[in-house]
Amino acid sequence: MYDTGKIVAGLAVFVVLATSPLWYNALSAASPEAPELQQPTNGSTECVEAKDYMRANHMDLLDTWRDTVVREDVRTYTSELSGKDFTMSLSDTCLDCHSKKEQFCDACHTYSAVDPYCWDCHVIPEEGQ
Amino acid sequence: MKSSRRRFLKFAGLSAVGVAGSTAVATRTRASEEHEPPVTEGKRLALVIDLRKFSKDDALLAKITAACHDAHNVPDFVDDPKNEVKWIWTEDFETAFHEQEFHYIREDLKGKATLLLCNHCDNPPCTRVCPTQATWKRASDGVVMMDWHRCIGCRYCVVACPYGSRSFNWKDPRKAPNLATINNTYPTRMRGVVEKCTFCDERLARGQQPACVEACDNGELVFGDLNDPGSEVRQLLSERLSIRRKPGLGTQPEVYYIVEDPRTLQETAPAAEVFEGEGGHA
């Protein structure tokens, strides 16, 4: 093989560059801590569904709530966890416990770089009147 | 028999007439079916506006409009007609019913401020043109609903509505001066979304009357179920002369205007007590 040295060196540089994001993350101490979420401020101890389910599927649940309320005019949700009834409302029911959006919704959403558009229309109670 | 060109042409001609005739009959039948009043499964909510009870330029009109617009965070870009958003508004009587071509109009109706809003038609043209089903007629009570999550802002419905009941948010509604303080019991809309009156579906769900009706003390607006023969709206419509906007279009609007002479209010004093509501009319 001609120019073995150059080729191997070039390959080495390529591999290092291509994998640099992985190295960077592994070596940098600045990898952010998992966000601390605000605990319910009104003393409530249970969510509409189990904590793990909510963590993974709250977006689907909210989508279903949205369609059920607006399109089917059904406004009460019965928890599969506790059998209790909840009013399907983002501003009223969810934010009743998780009262600070920046410390609850935004904490995770910023961490995972997602940008839901709920609040373009829906009102954060404390920001209203 | 020998087949000839003459015989073939006769046969073809007869067949053509037959086919055309049967298609015409079929179309006729379908058209007449469409003219049946569409039946909703449950209620048929309607609003009756008793023009007899409004004075010519009533402060109550502003109160009603404010009640609706405050309850629903309707943006008000003052003095900017291009960006106007309205759920309920007023127009001169003659303008509101321009197709009637009034000549020598009764003095009390001339230039009378008349409340206008979404007519929640039985046969709404707006829902038919929506490409995303963001607006539809609710089968349970006939309310023409909006799903602002789903509206893509194409404005077909704005064009289709013959009553001008739909407004488009050209600007971010939250930038409107009046939404500096938002009523936090109701969402706002975002830029690029069409909005209109929904007969206060959120209040109906709680068993309340629409905000405009609640703003009235003396039964100026009466709201109820037309499918219920005993309802106030049915009673009013069967006893009084009412008109609707642009009836010739076949949209079957469900907002009715009582246009009788205000002096008829005295005639029916006992009956009037019934729809005076719990307002405690002396």
HADDOCK unambig.tbl for C-alpha pairs under 7 A between the chains (distance, minus, plus):
assign (segid A and resid 70 and name CA) (segid B and resid 147 and name CA) 6.42 0.50 0.50
assign (segid A and resid 120 and name CA) (segid B and resid 190 and name CA) 6.01 0.50 0.50
assign (segid A and resid 121 and name CA) (segid B and resid 187 and name CA) 5.32 0.50 0.50
assign (segid A and resid 121 and name CA) (segid B and resid 188 and name CA) 4.65 0.50 0.50
assign (segid A and resid 121 and name CA) (segid B and resid 189 and name CA) 4.98 0.50 0.50
assign (segid A and resid 121 and name CA) (segid B and resid 190 and name CA) 5.79 0.50 0.50
assign (segid A and resid 122 and name CA) (segid B and resid 187 and name CA) 4.49 0.50 0.50
assign (segid A and resid 122 and name CA) (segid B and resid 188 and name CA) 6.34 0.50 0.50
assign (segid A and resid 123 and name CA) (segid B and resid 184 and name CA) 5.70 0.50 0.50
assign (segid A and resid 123 and name CA) (segid B and resid 187 and name CA) 5.61 0.50 0.50
assign (segid A and resid 125 and name CA) (segid B and resid 184 and name CA) 5.51 0.50 0.50
assign (segid A and resid 128 and name CA) (segid B and resid 181 and name CA) 5.90 0.50 0.50
assign (segid A and resid 128 and name CA) (segid B and resid 182 and name CA) 4.75 0.50 0.50
assign (segid A and resid 128 and name CA) (segid B and resid 183 and name CA) 5.93 0.50 0.50
assign (segid A and resid 128 and name CA) (segid B and resid 184 and name CA) 4.90 0.50 0.50
assign (segid A and resid 129 and name CA) (segid B and resid 181 and name CA) 5.58 0.50 0.50
assign (segid A and resid 129 and name CA) (segid B and resid 182 and name CA) 5.88 0.50 0.50
assign (segid A and resid 129 and name CA) (segid B and resid 183 and name CA) 6.03 0.50 0.50
assign (segid A and resid 129 and name CA) (segid B and resid 184 and name CA) 6.42 0.50 0.50
